[in-house]
Amino acid sequence: MKVENKLRLNAKQMAGFVIGDTNTPIQMVNLLKFKDKAAYKNERETELTGEGAYRIYATEAVDHLKKVGGKIIYSGVVSRLVIGNVEKLWDWVVIVEYPNRKAMRSMIMDKDYQKSERHRSAGLAGQLNIETKTHY
């Protein structure tokens, strides 16, 4: 299995937000890997770590989530791998719940969110986002 952290959705992944079931609540499992030092595009140098920049984003993201009816349902630091094998562990796991795909897409397209997103991009080396749906 090949694992590749990324910062952005590709065109096919973005198109998936409007295909199929777009009305059911989703939980996004975010596996986050931080840069050692934050790197802001076209901005002055910073002393922030990647995690520090991401913390700014995370604080602002709470309000963006509220606007679309979303919320963080879990956030934790990765301490070790129990089963399996990966070259490098992620740093954090965050699970975010959205009312549906439309709400998540609406948030990431919002101009105010995009201003906050610069801290995410500055801090993350990459991530995996895994969409899940609750089943009983």
RACORKA-V609611 format. One record per residue. N is the residue number from 1. RES is the residue in one small letter. PSI is psi in radians with two decimals (999 if undefined). OMEGA is omega in whole degrees, 0 to 359 (999 if undefined). D_FIRST is the distance of its C-alpha to the first C-alpha in whole Angstrom. Layout:
n->N res->RES psi->PSI omega->OMEGA d_first->D_FIRST
n->N res->RES psi->PSI omega->OMEGA d_first->D_FIRST
This chain:
n->1 res->m psi->2.22 omega->177 d_first->0
n->2 res->k psi->2.28 omega->178 d_first->4
n->3 res->v psi->2.23 omega->182 d_first->6
n->4 res->e psi->1.95 omega->176 d_first->10
n->5 res->n psi->2.50 omega->178 d_first->13
n->6 res->k psi->2.91 omega->176 d_first->16
n->7 res->l psi->-0.45 omega->186 d_first->20
n->8 res->r psi->2.69 omega->173 d_first->20
n->9 res->l psi->2.56 omega->171 d_first->20
n->10 res->n psi->3.05 omega->184 d_first->20
n->11 res->a psi->-0.70 omega->180 d_first->22
n->12 res->k psi->-0.72 omega->179 d_first->20
n->13 res->q psi->-0.71 omega->179 d_first->19
n->14 res->m psi->-0.72 omega->179 d_first->23
n->15 res->a psi->-0.52 omega->180 d_first->24
n->16 res->g psi->-0.33 omega->179 d_first->22
n->17 res->f psi->-0.36 omega->183 d_first->25
n->18 res->v psi->0.14 omega->181 d_first->27
n->19 res->i psi->2.46 omega->176 d_first->26
n->20 res->g psi->-2.56 omega->184 d_first->26
n->21 res->d psi->1.87 omega->179 d_first->27
n->22 res->t psi->0.10 omega->184 d_first->28
n->23 res->n psi->-0.21 omega->182 d_first->31
n->24 res->t psi->2.47 omega->175 d_first->29
n->25 res->p psi->2.51 omega->177 d_first->28
n->26 res->i psi->2.68 omega->172 d_first->25
n->27 res->q psi->2.18 omega->179 d_first->23
n->28 res->m psi->2.06 omega->175 d_first->21
n->29 res->v psi->2.05 omega->182 d_first->18
n->30 res->n psi->2.04 omega->175 d_first->18
n->31 res->l psi->1.97 omega->191 d_first->16
n->32 res->l psi->2.34 omega->175 d_first->19
n->33 res->k psi->2.14 omega->184 d_first->18
n->34 res->f psi->2.65 omega->169 d_first->22
n->35 res->k psi->2.70 omega->174 d_first->24
n->36 res->d psi->-0.75 omega->180 d_first->26
n->37 res->k psi->2.37 omega->178 d_first->29
n->38 res->a psi->2.51 omega->179 d_first->29
n->39 res->a psi->1.82 omega->179 d_first->30
n->40 res->y psi->2.32 omega->178 d_first->32
n->41 res->k psi->2.34 omega->174 d_first->32
n->42 res->n psi->0.53 omega->178 d_first->36
n->43 res->e psi->2.94 omega->181 d_first->37
n->44 res->r psi->2.88 omega->177 d_first->39
n->45 res->e psi->2.68 omega->178 d_first->37
n->46 res->t psi->2.72 omega->175 d_first->36
n->47 res->e psi->0.03 omega->181 d_first->36
n->48 res->l psi->2.51 omega->168 d_first->33
n->49 res->t psi->2.94 omega->174 d_first->30
n->50 res->g psi->-0.75 omega->179 d_first->27
n->51 res->e psi->-0.68 omega->179 d_first->27
n->52 res->g psi->-0.77 omega->178 d_first->31
n->53 res->a psi->-0.72 omega->180 d_first->30
n->54 res->y psi->-0.61 omega->177 d_first->28
n->55 res->r psi->-0.66 omega->176 d_first->30
n->56 res->i psi->-0.83 omega->177 d_first->33
n->57 res->y psi->-0.84 omega->184 d_first->31
n->58 res->a psi->-0.72 omega->179 d_first->30
n->59 res->t psi->-0.78 omega->179 d_first->33
n->60 res->e psi->-0.59 omega->182 d_first->34
n->61 res->a psi->-0.50 omega->179 d_first->31
n->62 res->v psi->-0.78 omega->179 d_first->33
n->63 res->d psi->-0.68 omega->178 d_first->36
n->64 res->h psi->-0.69 omega->177 d_first->34
n->65 res->l psi->-0.76 omega->180 d_first->32
n->66 res->k psi->-0.67 omega->181 d_first->36
n->67 res->k psi->-0.56 omega->183 d_first->37
n->68 res->v psi->0.14 omega->179 d_first->34
n->69 res->g psi->0.29 omega->179 d_first->35
n->70 res->g psi->2.98 omega->178 d_first->31
n->71 res->k psi->2.70 omega->173 d_first->31
n->72 res->i psi->2.21 omega->179 d_first->29
n->73 res->i psi->-0.23 omega->176 d_first->28
n->74 res->y psi->2.48 omega->173 d_first->26
n->75 res->s psi->2.29 omega->180 d_first->26
n->76 res->g psi->2.76 omega->178 d_first->25
n->77 res->v psi->2.35 omega->178 d_first->24
n->78 res->v psi->2.18 omega->182 d_first->21
n->79 res->s psi->-0.58 omega->178 d_first->22
n->80 res->r psi->2.88 omega->176 d_first->20
n->81 res->l psi->2.19 omega->183 d_first->16
n->82 res->v psi->-0.77 omega->180 d_first->17
n->83 res->i psi->2.44 omega->176 d_first->15
n->84 res->g psi->-2.95 omega->183 d_first->11
n->85 res->n psi->2.22 omega->172 d_first->10
n->86 res->v psi->2.70 omega->181 d_first->10
n->87 res->e psi->-0.84 omega->179 d_first->12
n->88 res->k psi->2.38 omega->177 d_first->14
n->89 res->l psi->2.70 omega->171 d_first->15
n->90 res->w psi->2.88 omega->181 d_first->16
n->91 res->d psi->-0.74 omega->180 d_first->20
n->92 res->w psi->2.74 omega->167 d_first->21
n->93 res->v psi->2.25 omega->177 d_first->20
n->94 res->v psi->2.31 omega->176 d_first->22
n->95 res->i psi->2.17 omega->182 d_first->23
n->96 res->v psi->2.35 omega->178 d_first->25
n->97 res->e psi->2.33 omega->177 d_first->27
n->98 res->y psi->2.61 omega->178 d_first->28
n->99 res->p psi->-0.49 omega->180 d_first->31
n->100 res->n psi->3.05 omega->180 d_first->29
n->101 res->r psi->-0.64 omega->180 d_first->27
n->102 res->k psi->-0.68 omega->180 d_first->30
n->103 res->a psi->-0.74 omega->179 d_first->31
n->104 res->m psi->-0.78 omega->179 d_first->28
n->105 res->r psi->-0.74 omega->178 d_first->28
n->106 res->s psi->-0.73 omega->180 d_first->32
n->107 res->m psi->-0.85 omega->185 d_first->31
n->108 res->i psi->-0.29 omega->177 d_first->29
n->109 res->m psi->-0.20 omega->182 d_first->31
n->110 res->d psi->2.36 omega->182 d_first->34
n->111 res->k psi->-0.71 omega->179 d_first->36
n->112 res->d psi->-0.71 omega->177 d_first->37
n->113 res->y psi->-0.75 omega->182 d_first->33
n->114 res->q psi->-0.50 omega->174 d_first->32
n->115 res->k psi->-0.73 omega->179 d_first->35
n->116 res->s psi->-0.55 omega->185 d_first->33
n->117 res->e psi->-0.38 omega->180 d_first->29
n->118 res->r psi->-0.56 omega->178 d_first->31
n->119 res->h psi->-0.63 omega->176 d_first->30
n->120 res->r psi->-0.87 omega->181 d_first->27
n->121 res->s psi->-0.64 omega->180 d_first->26
n->122 res->a psi->-0.56 omega->186 d_first->28
n->123 res->g psi->-0.48 omega->186 d_first->26
n->124 res->l psi->2.32 omega->168 d_first->22
n->125 res->a psi->-0.51 omega->179 d_first->20
n->126 res->g psi->3.02 omega->179 d_first->17
n->127 res->q psi->2.89 omega->168 d_first->16
n->128 res->l psi->2.37 omega->173 d_first->14
n->129 res->n psi->2.18 omega->181 d_first->16
n->130 res->i psi->2.03 omega->179 d_first->15
n->131 res->e psi->2.29 omega->176 d_first->18
n->132 res->t psi->2.78 omega->175 d_first->20
n->133 res->k psi->2.40 omega->180 d_first->23
n->134 res->t psi->2.38 omega->172 d_first->25
n->135 res->h psi->2.64 omega->183 d_first->26
n->136 res->y psi->999 omega->999 d_first->28
